[in-house]
Amino acid sequence: MITGAAFVALVMGALAYVSGDSSTFLVNLAEIIGVIALFALVCATESISER
């Protein structure tokens, strides 16, 4: 799940970077950070619930 979401976010970010639109690039950068943060939250929740 995380791999697919990160791949899509990276591709969209790369396309926005090539097009030169800085606002779209910043939005896609925020999406990448959000995906990583969500994955970290899920991992933390699973590690706590396994105890």
N, C-alpha and C positions, 0 to 999 in steps of 0.2 A: 504494500500500500504506500509506504513512504517513498519507495523507489519511483513508482509511477508519478506520484504527485511532485516529487522533486524534479524529475525529468521534464514534466510539462512546464513547471515553473522556470526551469533553466532555459528551455527552448524559447518560451515566450520572452524571457529577459534578454536572450541573445538577439532575437528578432527586433525587439524594441531598441536595443543598443545599436544595431546596424542601421535602423531607420533614423536614428538621431533624435528621437522624441524623448527628452529627459524626464518628463512627467510620467510617461508610460514606463520608462525604465525604473523609476523610483517605486511605482506601484508594484511592478514585478519583483523588485528587490524585497519589498515588504512581504509579498506572498511567499518568497523563499524563506525569509526569516520566520514567518508564521508557520510554515510547514515544519521547519526544524523545531520550533518551540512546541508545537502540538505533539510531535513525535517524542520529544523529551518528557512532556507531561504524561503521555501514555506509558512510557517506560517507567517513570517514577511511580505512577499509580499501580502498575503491575508488580513492581518490586515491593511496594508496601503491602499489597494484598496477599502476596505469597508468604508472608511471615506468619 
